Amino acid sequence: MVEIHYVSGSVWLLCGLAILYLGYLITFRGRADLHGSYDESVDPAYVSRWAGGTALLMGMLVVAYAVHEFRYGFRPFLLGALVVTLLVLSYVSKLFARGVGYRE
């Protein structure tokens, strides 16, 4: 029988890899239009740099959590910290996509 933290870790790993792939597309391929809150009046290079970089950070955190869960098992505090961190970074990413901090 497979231990549950391996199943949960696998799900987190797949989600983290998906986030990393989207962050890669936004950051390095310049696909700022993939961001759900992208405002077309903002320079796509700015959005790609900042919102894409934030997405890459989110993906790395999720993958790191998955690896931690594989090695050490489920830790409720870490899961809570991850969810709160992802919510904050998601909000920051939306601000970047809308052009907050952008100067022409």
PDB file as gemmi writes it, atoms N, CA and C in Angstrom:
CRYST1    1.000    1.000    1.000  90.00  90.00  90.00 P 1                      
ATOM      1  N   MET A   1       0.835  -1.181   0.000  1.00  0.00           N  
ATOM      2  CA  MET A   1       0.000   0.000   0.000  1.00  0.00           C  
ATOM      3  C   MET A   1       0.881   1.246   0.000  1.00  0.00           C  
ATOM      4  N   VAL A   2       0.483   2.238  -0.762  1.00  0.00           N  
ATOM      5  CA  VAL A   2       1.236   3.482  -0.870  1.00  0.00           C  
ATOM      6  C   VAL A   2       0.842   4.409   0.275  1.00  0.00           C  
ATOM      7  N   GLU A   3       1.842   4.993   0.901  1.00  0.00           N  
ATOM      8  CA  GLU A   3       1.552   5.938   1.973  1.00  0.00           C  
ATOM      9  C   GLU A   3       0.964   7.214   1.388  1.00  0.00           C  
ATOM     10  N   ILE A   4       0.065   7.815   2.144  1.00  0.00           N  
ATOM     11  CA  ILE A   4      -0.700   8.948   1.631  1.00  0.00           C  
ATOM     12  C   ILE A   4       0.175  10.158   1.326  1.00  0.00           C  
ATOM     13  N   HIS A   5       1.274  10.345   2.064  1.00  0.00           N  
ATOM     14  CA  HIS A   5       2.098  11.523   1.781  1.00  0.00           C  
ATOM     15  C   HIS A   5       2.820  11.397   0.441  1.00  0.00           C  
ATOM     16  N   TYR A   6       2.983  10.180  -0.075  1.00  0.00           N  
ATOM     17  CA  TYR A   6       3.543  10.030  -1.420  1.00  0.00           C  
ATOM     18  C   TYR A   6       2.529  10.449  -2.480  1.00  0.00           C  
ATOM     19  N   VAL A   7       1.271  10.114  -2.260  1.00  0.00           N  
ATOM     20  CA  VAL A   7       0.222  10.517  -3.196  1.00  0.00           C  
ATOM     21  C   VAL A   7       0.056  12.033  -3.164  1.00  0.00           C  
ATOM     22  N   SER A   8      -0.036  12.588  -1.971  1.00  0.00           N  
ATOM     23  CA  SER A   8      -0.179  14.033  -1.829  1.00  0.00           C  
ATOM     24  C   SER A   8       1.032  14.769  -2.397  1.00  0.00           C  
ATOM     25  N   GLY A   9       2.212  14.271  -2.110  1.00  0.00           N  
ATOM     26  CA  GLY A   9       3.429  14.874  -2.656  1.00  0.00           C  
ATOM     27  C   GLY A   9       3.463  14.831  -4.169  1.00  0.00           C  
ATOM     28  N   SER A  10       2.964  13.741  -4.748  1.00  0.00           N  
ATOM     29  CA  SER A  10       2.914  13.639  -6.208  1.00  0.00           C  
ATOM     30  C   SER A  10       1.967  14.672  -6.810  1.00  0.00           C  
ATOM     31  N   VAL A  11       0.837  14.879  -6.160  1.00  0.00           N  
ATOM     32  CA  VAL A  11      -0.114  15.894  -6.644  1.00  0.00           C  
ATOM     33  C   VAL A  11       0.510  17.279  -6.555  1.00  0.00           C  
ATOM     34  N   TRP A  12       1.149  17.581  -5.436  1.00  0.00           N  
ATOM     35  CA  TRP A  12       1.809  18.875  -5.294  1.00  0.00           C  
ATOM     36  C   TRP A  12       2.924  19.039  -6.316  1.00  0.00           C  
ATOM     37  N   LEU A  13       3.650  17.971  -6.593  1.00  0.00           N  
ATOM     38  CA  LEU A  13       4.727  18.040  -7.578  1.00  0.00           C  
ATOM     39  C   LEU A  13       4.175  18.335  -8.970  1.00  0.00           C  
ATOM     40  N   LEU A  14       3.108  17.666  -9.357  1.00  0.00           N  
ATOM     41  CA  LEU A  14       2.504  17.928 -10.670  1.00  0.00           C  
ATOM     42  C   LEU A  14       1.990  19.360 -10.764  1.00  0.00           C  
ATOM     43  N   CYS A  15       1.361  19.835  -9.703  1.00  0.00           N  
ATOM     44  CA  CYS A  15       0.877  21.222  -9.707  1.00  0.00           C  
ATOM     45  C   CYS A  15       2.045  22.211  -9.787  1.00  0.00           C  
ATOM     46  N   GLY A  16       3.096  21.942  -9.047  1.00  0.00           N  
ATOM     47  CA  GLY A  16       4.272  22.813  -9.089  1.00  0.00           C  
ATOM     48  C   GLY A  16       4.921  22.843 -10.455  1.00  0.00           C  
ATOM     49  N   LEU A  17       4.999  21.681 -11.111  1.00  0.00           N  
ATOM     50  CA  LEU A  17       5.574  21.643 -12.454  1.00  0.00           C  
ATOM     51  C   LEU A  17       4.702  22.397 -13.453  1.00  0.00           C  
ATOM     52  N   ALA A  18       3.388  22.317 -13.290  1.00  0.00           N  
ATOM     53  CA  ALA A  18       2.495  23.073 -14.172  1.00  0.00           C  
ATOM     54  C   ALA A  18       2.682  24.580 -13.969  1.00  0.00           C  
ATOM     55  N   ILE A  19       2.811  25.006 -12.720  1.00  0.00           N  
ATOM     56  CA  ILE A  19       3.029  26.426 -12.436  1.00  0.00           C  
ATOM     57  C   ILE A  19       4.379  26.867 -12.993  1.00  0.00           C  
ATOM     58  N   LEU A  20       5.398  26.032 -12.828  1.00  0.00           N  
ATOM     59  CA  LEU A  20       6.714  26.360 -13.376  1.00  0.00           C  
ATOM     60  C   LEU A  20       6.676  26.490 -14.893  1.00  0.00           C  
ATOM     61  N   TYR A  21       5.933  25.611 -15.553  1.00  0.00           N  
ATOM     62  CA  TYR A  21       5.845  25.674 -17.011  1.00  0.00           C  
ATOM     63  C   TYR A  21       5.167  26.963 -17.463  1.00  0.00           C  
ATOM     64  N   LEU A  22       4.068  27.325 -16.803  1.00  0.00           N  
ATOM     65  CA  LEU A  22       3.400  28.583 -17.153  1.00  0.00           C  
ATOM     66  C   LEU A  22       4.292  29.785 -16.837  1.00  0.00           C  
ATOM     67  N   GLY A  23       4.991  29.744 -15.719  1.00  0.00           N  
ATOM     68  CA  GLY A  23       5.936  30.810 -15.391  1.00  0.00           C  
ATOM     69  C   GLY A  23       7.048  30.910 -16.414  1.00  0.00           C  
ATOM     70  N   TYR A  24       7.523  29.763 -16.894  1.00  0.00           N  
ATOM     71  CA  TYR A  24       8.543  29.746 -17.943  1.00  0.00           C  
ATOM     72  C   TYR A  24       8.020  30.406 -19.218  1.00  0.00           C  
ATOM     73  N   LEU A  25       6.798  30.045 -19.608  1.00  0.00           N  
ATOM     74  CA  LEU A  25       6.227  30.633 -20.822  1.00  0.00           C  
ATOM     75  C   LEU A  25       6.065  32.144 -20.691  1.00  0.00           C  
ATOM     76  N   ILE A  26       5.615  32.588 -19.539  1.00  0.00           N  
ATOM     77  CA  ILE A  26       5.416  34.018 -19.336  1.00  0.00           C  
ATOM     78  C   ILE A  26       6.755  34.746 -19.266  1.00  0.00           C  
ATOM     79  N   THR A  27       7.695  34.204 -18.514  1.00  0.00           N  
ATOM     80  CA  THR A  27       8.964  34.896 -18.286  1.00  0.00           C  
ATOM     81  C   THR A  27       9.891  34.851 -19.488  1.00  0.00           C  
ATOM     82  N   PHE A  28      10.151  33.670 -20.003  1.00  0.00           N  
ATOM     83  CA  PHE A  28      11.195  33.527 -21.016  1.00  0.00           C  
ATOM     84  C   PHE A  28      10.676  33.536 -22.448  1.00  0.00           C  
ATOM     85  N   ARG A  29       9.423  33.238 -22.643  1.00  0.00           N  
ATOM     86  CA  ARG A  29       8.852  33.257 -23.996  1.00  0.00           C  
ATOM     87  C   ARG A  29       8.029  34.513 -24.255  1.00  0.00           C  
ATOM     88  N   GLY A  30       7.905  35.372 -23.242  1.00  0.00           N  
ATOM     89  CA  GLY A  30       7.203  36.632 -23.418  1.00  0.00           C  
ATOM     90  C   GLY A  30       5.702  36.509 -23.601  1.00  0.00           C  
ATOM     91  N   ARG A  31       5.104  35.451 -23.074  1.00  0.00           N  
ATOM     92  CA  ARG A  31       3.672  35.224 -23.236  1.00  0.00           C  
ATOM     93  C   ARG A  31       2.899  35.836 -22.076  1.00  0.00           C  
ATOM     94  N   ALA A  32       2.983  37.153 -21.943  1.00  0.00           N  
ATOM     95  CA  ALA A  32       2.286  37.842 -20.864  1.00  0.00           C  
ATOM     96  C   ALA A  32       0.784  37.678 -20.981  1.00  0.00           C  
ATOM     97  N   ASP A  33       0.302  37.412 -22.183  1.00  0.00           N  
ATOM     98  CA  ASP A  33      -1.135  37.241 -22.392  1.00  0.00           C  
ATOM     99  C   ASP A  33      -1.683  35.996 -21.698  1.00  0.00           C  
ATOM    100  N   LEU A  34      -0.826  35.105 -21.253  1.00  0.00           N  
ATOM    101  CA  LEU A  34      -1.285  33.919 -20.531  1.00  0.00           C  
ATOM    102  C   LEU A  34      -1.741  34.235 -19.110  1.00  0.00           C  
ATOM    103  N   HIS A  35      -1.312  35.368 -18.595  1.00  0.00           N  
ATOM    104  CA  HIS A  35      -1.715  35.756 -17.244  1.00  0.00           C  
ATOM    105  C   HIS A  35      -3.160  36.221 -17.278  1.00  0.00           C  
ATOM    106  N   GLY A  36      -3.964  35.725 -16.361  1.00  0.00           N  
ATOM    107  CA  GLY A  36      -5.394  36.016 -16.345  1.00  0.00           C  
ATOM    108  C   GLY A  36      -5.719  37.485 -16.106  1.00  0.00           C  
ATOM    109  N   SER A  37      -4.878  38.220 -15.417  1.00  0.00           N  
ATOM    110  CA  SER A  37      -5.153  39.616 -15.097  1.00  0.00           C  
ATOM    111  C   SER A  37      -4.360  40.587 -15.969  1.00  0.00           C  
ATOM    112  N   TYR A  38      -3.817  40.105 -17.051  1.00  0.00           N  
ATOM    113  CA  TYR A  38      -2.959  40.942 -17.901  1.00  0.00           C  
ATOM    114  C   TYR A  38      -3.749  42.083 -18.521  1.00  0.00           C  
ATOM    115  N   ASP A  39      -3.247  43.297 -18.350  1.00  0.00           N  
ATOM    116  CA  ASP A  39      -3.828  44.491 -18.950  1.00  0.00           C  
ATOM    117  C   ASP A  39      -2.992  44.838 -20.179  1.00  0.00           C  
ATOM    118  N   GLU A  40      -3.608  44.867 -21.332  1.00  0.00           N  
ATOM    119  CA  GLU A  40      -2.869  45.042 -22.582  1.00  0.00           C  
ATOM    120  C   GLU A  40      -2.255  46.427 -22.734  1.00  0.00           C  
ATOM    121  N   SER A  41      -2.624  47.379 -21.885  1.00  0.00           N  
ATOM    122  CA  SER A  41      -2.008  48.702 -21.960  1.00  0.00           C  
ATOM    123  C   SER A  41      -0.632  48.729 -21.286  1.00  0.00           C  
ATOM    124  N   VAL A  42      -0.291  47.683 -20.587  1.00  0.00           N  
ATOM    125  CA  VAL A  42       0.992  47.585 -19.891  1.00  0.00           C  
ATOM    126  C   VAL A  42       1.993  46.885 -20.814  1.00  0.00           C  
ATOM    127  N   ASP A  43       3.233  47.329 -20.741  1.00  0.00           N  
ATOM    128  CA  ASP A  43       4.298  46.742 -21.549  1.00  0.00           C  
ATOM    129  C   ASP A  43       4.423  45.246 -21.253  1.00  0.00           C  
ATOM    130  N   PRO A  44       4.341  44.395 -22.289  1.00  0.00           N  
ATOM    131  CA  PRO A  44       4.432  42.946 -22.050  1.00  0.00           C  
ATOM    132  C   PRO A  44       5.773  42.514 -21.452  1.00  0.00           C  
ATOM    133  N   ALA A  45       6.843  43.261 -21.734  1.00  0.00           N  
ATOM    134  CA  ALA A  45       8.146  42.905 -21.163  1.00  0.00           C  
ATOM    135  C   ALA A  45       8.136  43.086 -19.647  1.00  0.00           C  
ATOM    136  N   TYR A  46       7.472  44.138 -19.176  1.00  0.00           N  
ATOM    137  CA  TYR A  46       7.361  44.370 -17.734  1.00  0.00           C  
ATOM    138  C   TYR A  46       6.574  43.243 -17.072  1.00  0.00           C  
ATOM    139  N   VAL A  47       5.441  42.908 -17.668  1.00  0.00           N  
ATOM    140  CA  VAL A  47       4.604  41.838 -17.114  1.00  0.00           C  
ATOM    141  C   VAL A  47       5.345  40.509 -17.158  1.00  0.00           C  
ATOM    142  N   SER A  48       6.036  40.261 -18.262  1.00  0.00           N  
ATOM    143  CA  SER A  48       6.776  39.001 -18.376  1.00  0.00           C  
ATOM    144  C   SER A  48       7.850  38.899 -17.308  1.00  0.00           C  
ATOM    145  N   ARG A  49       8.540  39.985 -17.070  1.00  0.00           N  
ATOM    146  CA  ARG A  49       9.624  39.963 -16.094  1.00  0.00           C  
ATOM    147  C   ARG A  49       9.096  39.764 -14.678  1.00  0.00           C  
ATOM    148  N   TRP A  50       8.114  40.569 -14.283  1.00  0.00           N  
ATOM    149  CA  TRP A  50       7.702  40.568 -12.886  1.00  0.00           C  
ATOM    150  C   TRP A  50       6.628  39.534 -12.565  1.00  0.00           C  
ATOM    151  N   ALA A  51       5.574  39.485 -13.353  1.00  0.00           N  
ATOM    152  CA  ALA A  51       4.517  38.500 -13.083  1.00  0.00           C  
ATOM    153  C   ALA A  51       5.019  37.088 -13.374  1.00  0.00           C  
ATOM    154  N   GLY A  52       5.799  36.948 -14.441  1.00  0.00           N  
ATOM    155  CA  GLY A  52       6.369  35.634 -14.755  1.00  0.00           C  
ATOM    156  C   GLY A  52       7.367  35.177 -13.710  1.00  0.00           C  
ATOM    157  N   GLY A  53       8.183  36.103 -13.224  1.00  0.00           N  
ATOM    158  CA  GLY A  53       9.126  35.765 -12.163  1.00  0.00           C  
ATOM    159  C   GLY A  53       8.420  35.345 -10.883  1.00  0.00           C  
ATOM    160  N   THR A  54       7.309  36.024 -10.591  1.00  0.00           N  
ATOM    161  CA  THR A  54       6.517  35.648  -9.427  1.00  0.00           C  
ATOM    162  C   THR A  54       5.930  34.252  -9.600  1.00  0.00           C  
ATOM    163  N   ALA A  55       5.474  33.938 -10.813  1.00  0.00           N  
ATOM    164  CA  ALA A  55       4.937  32.595 -11.085  1.00  0.00           C  
ATOM    165  C   ALA A  55       6.028  31.536 -10.938  1.00  0.00           C  
ATOM    166  N   LEU A  56       7.231  31.846 -11.394  1.00  0.00           N  
ATOM    167  CA  LEU A  56       8.336  30.894 -11.215  1.00  0.00           C  
ATOM    168  C   LEU A  56       8.632  30.668  -9.737  1.00  0.00           C  
ATOM    169  N   LEU A  57       8.603  31.730  -8.951  1.00  0.00           N  
ATOM    170  CA  LEU A  57       8.819  31.591  -7.507  1.00  0.00           C  
ATOM    171  C   LEU A  57       7.736  30.719  -6.881  1.00  0.00           C  
ATOM    172  N   MET A  58       6.490  30.934  -7.283  1.00  0.00           N  
ATOM    173  CA  MET A  58       5.393  30.122  -6.754  1.00  0.00           C  
ATOM    174  C   MET A  58       5.591  28.647  -7.118  1.00  0.00           C  
ATOM    175  N   GLY A  59       5.981  28.382  -8.354  1.00  0.00           N  
ATOM    176  CA  GLY A  59       6.216  27.009  -8.772  1.00  0.00           C  
ATOM    177  C   GLY A  59       7.343  26.348  -7.997  1.00  0.00           C  
ATOM    178  N   MET A  60       8.419  27.088  -7.762  1.00  0.00           N  
ATOM    179  CA  MET A  60       9.536  26.532  -7.004  1.00  0.00           C  
ATOM    180  C   MET A  60       9.137  26.225  -5.564  1.00  0.00           C  
ATOM    181  N   LEU A  61       8.315  27.091  -4.974  1.00  0.00           N  
ATOM    182  CA  LEU A  61       7.854  26.831  -3.605  1.00  0.00           C  
ATOM    183  C   LEU A  61       6.987  25.575  -3.540  1.00  0.00           C  
ATOM    184  N   VAL A  62       6.113  25.393  -4.522  1.00  0.00           N  
ATOM    185  CA  VAL A  62       5.246  24.210  -4.533  1.00  0.00           C  
ATOM    186  C   VAL A  62       6.076  22.945  -4.735  1.00  0.00           C  
ATOM    187  N   VAL A  63       7.055  22.987  -5.634  1.00  0.00           N  
ATOM    188  CA  VAL A  63       7.918  21.818  -5.845  1.00  0.00           C  
ATOM    189  C   VAL A  63       8.732  21.533  -4.586  1.00  0.00           C  
ATOM    190  N   ALA A  64       9.228  22.571  -3.934  1.00  0.00           N  
ATOM    191  CA  ALA A  64       9.992  22.368  -2.694  1.00  0.00           C  
ATOM    192  C   ALA A  64       9.116  21.742  -1.619  1.00  0.00           C  
ATOM    193  N   TYR A  65       7.858  22.182  -1.532  1.00  0.00           N  
ATOM    194  CA  TYR A  65       6.945  21.575  -0.564  1.00  0.00           C  
ATOM    195  C   TYR A  65       6.701  20.110  -0.905  1.00  0.00           C  
ATOM    196  N   ALA A  66       6.552  19.800  -2.189  1.00  0.00           N  
ATOM    197  CA  ALA A  66       6.328  18.414  -2.594  1.00  0.00           C  
ATOM    198  C   ALA A  66       7.512  17.530  -2.206  1.00  0.00           C  
ATOM    199  N   VAL A  67       8.714  18.022  -2.438  1.00  0.00           N  
ATOM    200  CA  VAL A  67       9.908  17.254  -2.071  1.00  0.00           C  
ATOM    201  C   VAL A  67       9.964  17.069  -0.556  1.00  0.00           C  
ATOM    202  N   HIS A  68       9.624  18.122   0.188  1.00  0.00           N  
ATOM    203  CA  HIS A  68       9.613  18.008   1.646  1.00  0.00           C  
ATOM    204  C   HIS A  68       8.590  16.965   2.093  1.00  0.00           C  
ATOM    205  N   GLU A  69       7.427  16.954   1.453  1.00  0.00           N  
ATOM    206  CA  GLU A  69       6.405  15.990   1.842  1.00  0.00           C  
ATOM    207  C   GLU A  69       6.839  14.558   1.498  1.00  0.00           C  
ATOM    208  N   PHE A  70       7.528  14.387   0.387  1.00  0.00           N  
ATOM    209  CA  PHE A  70       8.065  13.058   0.048  1.00  0.00           C  
ATOM    210  C   PHE A  70       9.030  12.571   1.125  1.00  0.00           C  
ATOM    211  N   ARG A  71       9.896  13.464   1.573  1.00  0.00           N  
ATOM    212  CA  ARG A  71      10.953  13.062   2.497  1.00  0.00           C  
ATOM    213  C   ARG A  71      10.500  12.952   3.938  1.00  0.00           C  
ATOM    214  N   TYR A  72       9.678  13.908   4.399  1.00  0.00           N  
ATOM    215  CA  TYR A  72       9.366  13.985   5.826  1.00  0.00           C  
ATOM    216  C   TYR A  72       7.901  13.762   6.169  1.00  0.00           C  
ATOM    217  N   GLY A  73       7.046  13.665   5.176  1.00  0.00           N  
ATOM    218  CA  GLY A  73       5.629  13.467   5.451  1.00  0.00           C  
ATOM    219  C   GLY A  73       4.877  14.785   5.568  1.00  0.00           C  
ATOM    220  N   PHE A  74       3.613  14.673   5.910  1.00  0.00           N  
ATOM    221  CA  PHE A  74       2.724  15.826   5.982  1.00  0.00           C  
ATOM    222  C   PHE A  74       2.983  16.644   7.235  1.00  0.00           C  
ATOM    223  N   ARG A  75       3.108  17.959   7.047  1.00  0.00           N  
ATOM    224  CA  ARG A  75       3.247  18.902   8.154  1.00  0.00           C  
ATOM    225  C   ARG A  75       2.184  19.993   7.966  1.00  0.00           C  
ATOM    226  N   PRO A  76       1.147  20.013   8.829  1.00  0.00           N  
ATOM    227  CA  PRO A  76       0.053  20.977   8.646  1.00  0.00           C  
ATOM    228  C   PRO A  76       0.521  22.437   8.654  1.00  0.00           C  
ATOM    229  N   PHE A  77       1.496  22.751   9.502  1.00  0.00           N  
ATOM    230  CA  PHE A  77       1.981  24.129   9.567  1.00  0.00           C  
ATOM    231  C   PHE A  77       2.599  24.553   8.240  1.00  0.00           C  
ATOM    232  N   LEU A  78       3.393  23.671   7.640  1.00  0.00           N  
ATOM    233  CA  LEU A  78       4.025  24.012   6.365  1.00  0.00           C  
ATOM    234  C   LEU A  78       2.999  24.153   5.248  1.00  0.00           C  
ATOM    235  N   LEU A  79       1.987  23.302   5.258  1.00  0.00           N  
ATOM    236  CA  LEU A  79       0.940  23.430   4.249  1.00  0.00           C  
ATOM    237  C   LEU A  79       0.211  24.759   4.402  1.00  0.00           C  
ATOM    238  N   GLY A  80      -0.097  25.150   5.616  1.00  0.00           N  
ATOM    239  CA  GLY A  80      -0.729  26.446   5.857  1.00  0.00           C  
ATOM    240  C   GLY A  80       0.147  27.601   5.414  1.00  0.00           C  
ATOM    241  N   ALA A  81       1.443  27.506   5.730  1.00  0.00           N  
ATOM    242  CA  ALA A  81       2.377  28.556   5.315  1.00  0.00           C  
ATOM    243  C   ALA A  81       2.470  28.626   3.791  1.00  0.00           C  
ATOM    244  N   LEU A  82       2.465  27.467   3.130  1.00  0.00           N  
ATOM    245  CA  LEU A  82       2.516  27.447   1.673  1.00  0.00           C  
ATOM    246  C   LEU A  82       1.276  28.096   1.071  1.00  0.00           C  
ATOM    247  N   VAL A  83       0.111  27.750   1.574  1.00  0.00           N  
ATOM    248  CA  VAL A  83      -1.137  28.298   1.032  1.00  0.00           C  
ATOM    249  C   VAL A  83      -1.188  29.814   1.225  1.00  0.00           C  
ATOM    250  N   VAL A  84      -0.818  30.296   2.401  1.00  0.00           N  
ATOM    251  CA  VAL A  84      -0.815  31.745   2.641  1.00  0.00           C  
ATOM    252  C   VAL A  84       0.197  32.437   1.725  1.00  0.00           C  
ATOM    253  N   THR A  85       1.377  31.857   1.580  1.00  0.00           N  
ATOM    254  CA  THR A  85       2.397  32.431   0.705  1.00  0.00           C  
ATOM    255  C   THR A  85       1.922  32.469  -0.744  1.00  0.00           C  
ATOM    256  N   LEU A  86       1.282  31.401  -1.199  1.00  0.00           N  
ATOM    257  CA  LEU A  86       0.777  31.373  -2.573  1.00  0.00           C  
ATOM    258  C   LEU A  86      -0.323  32.409  -2.784  1.00  0.00           C  
ATOM    259  N   LEU A  87      -1.176  32.603  -1.781  1.00  0.00           N  
ATOM    260  CA  LEU A  87      -2.211  33.632  -1.899  1.00  0.00           C  
ATOM    261  C   LEU A  87      -1.602  35.028  -2.010  1.00  0.00           C  
ATOM    262  N   VAL A  88      -0.609  35.314  -1.196  1.00  0.00           N  
ATOM    263  CA  VAL A  88       0.048  36.620  -1.238  1.00  0.00           C  
ATOM    264  C   VAL A  88       0.761  36.812  -2.578  1.00  0.00           C  
ATOM    265  N   LEU A  89       1.502  35.803  -3.025  1.00  0.00           N  
ATOM    266  CA  LEU A  89       2.218  35.923  -4.297  1.00  0.00           C  
ATOM    267  C   LEU A  89       1.256  36.008  -5.484  1.00  0.00           C  
ATOM    268  N   SER A  90       0.119  35.349  -5.389  1.00  0.00           N  
ATOM    269  CA  SER A  90      -0.880  35.449  -6.442  1.00  0.00           C  
ATOM    270  C   SER A  90      -1.404  36.876  -6.542  1.00  0.00           C  
ATOM    271  N   TYR A  91      -1.658  37.496  -5.413  1.00  0.00           N  
ATOM    272  CA  TYR A  91      -2.118  38.880  -5.394  1.00  0.00           C  
ATOM    273  C   TYR A  91      -1.051  39.810  -5.971  1.00  0.00           C  
ATOM    274  N   VAL A  92       0.195  39.612  -5.576  1.00  0.00           N  
ATOM    275  CA  VAL A  92       1.294  40.431  -6.089  1.00  0.00           C  
ATOM    276  C   VAL A  92       1.433  40.244  -7.603  1.00  0.00           C  
ATOM    277  N   SER A  93       1.303  39.031  -8.069  1.00  0.00           N  
ATOM    278  CA  SER A  93       1.388  38.752  -9.498  1.00  0.00           C  
ATOM    279  C   SER A  93       0.274  39.469 -10.268  1.00  0.00           C  
ATOM    280  N   LYS A  94      -0.928  39.496  -9.704  1.00  0.00           N  
ATOM    281  CA  LYS A  94      -2.034  40.210 -10.347  1.00  0.00           C  
ATOM    282  C   LYS A  94      -1.758  41.702 -10.404  1.00  0.00           C  
ATOM    283  N   LEU A  95      -1.157  42.239  -9.352  1.00  0.00           N  
ATOM    284  CA  LEU A  95      -0.803  43.659  -9.373  1.00  0.00           C  
ATOM    285  C   LEU A  95       0.206  43.952 -10.476  1.00  0.00           C  
ATOM    286  N   PHE A  96       1.215  43.109 -10.616  1.00  0.00           N  
ATOM    287  CA  PHE A  96       2.195  43.298 -11.687  1.00  0.00           C  
ATOM    288  C   PHE A  96       1.533  43.200 -13.060  1.00  0.00           C  
ATOM    289  N   ALA A  97       0.636  42.264 -13.231  1.00  0.00           N  
ATOM    290  CA  ALA A  97      -0.031  42.079 -14.519  1.00  0.00           C  
ATOM    291  C   ALA A  97      -0.929  43.257 -14.872  1.00  0.00           C  
ATOM    292  N   ARG A  98      -1.418  43.955 -13.864  1.00  0.00           N  
ATOM    293  CA  ARG A  98      -2.259  45.128 -14.106  1.00  0.00           C  
ATOM    294  C   ARG A  98      -1.434  46.398 -14.271  1.00  0.00           C  
ATOM    295  N   GLY A  99      -0.125  46.298 -14.061  1.00  0.00           N  
ATOM    296  CA  GLY A  99       0.745  47.445 -14.308  1.00  0.00           C  
ATOM    297  C   GLY A  99       1.136  48.246 -13.098  1.00  0.00           C  
ATOM    298  N   VAL A 100       0.874  47.760 -11.905  1.00  0.00           N  
ATOM    299  CA  VAL A 100       1.286  48.496 -10.701  1.00  0.00           C  
ATOM    300  C   VAL A 100       2.806  48.533 -10.656  1.00  0.00           C  
ATOM    301  N   GLY A 101       3.357  49.716 -10.515  1.00  0.00           N  
ATOM    302  CA  GLY A 101       4.812  49.886 -10.490  1.00  0.00           C  
ATOM    303  C   GLY A 101       5.423  50.101 -11.846  1.00  0.00           C  
ATOM    304  N   TYR A 102       4.610  50.075 -12.890  1.00  0.00           N  
ATOM    305  CA  TYR A 102       5.124  50.249 -14.249  1.00  0.00           C  
ATOM    306  C   TYR A 102       5.255  51.735 -14.561  1.00  0.00           C  
ATOM    307  N   ARG A 103       6.407  52.102 -15.116  1.00  0.00           N  
ATOM    308  CA  ARG A 103       6.646  53.478 -15.563  1.00  0.00           C  
ATOM    309  C   ARG A 103       7.030  53.444 -17.026  1.00  0.00           C  
ATOM    310  N   GLU A 104       6.397  54.309 -17.794  1.00  0.00           N  
ATOM    311  CA  GLU A 104       6.693  54.332 -19.244  1.00  0.00           C  
ATOM    312  C   GLU A 104       7.975  55.034 -19.550  1.00  0.00           C  
TER     313      GLU A 104                                                      
END                                                                             
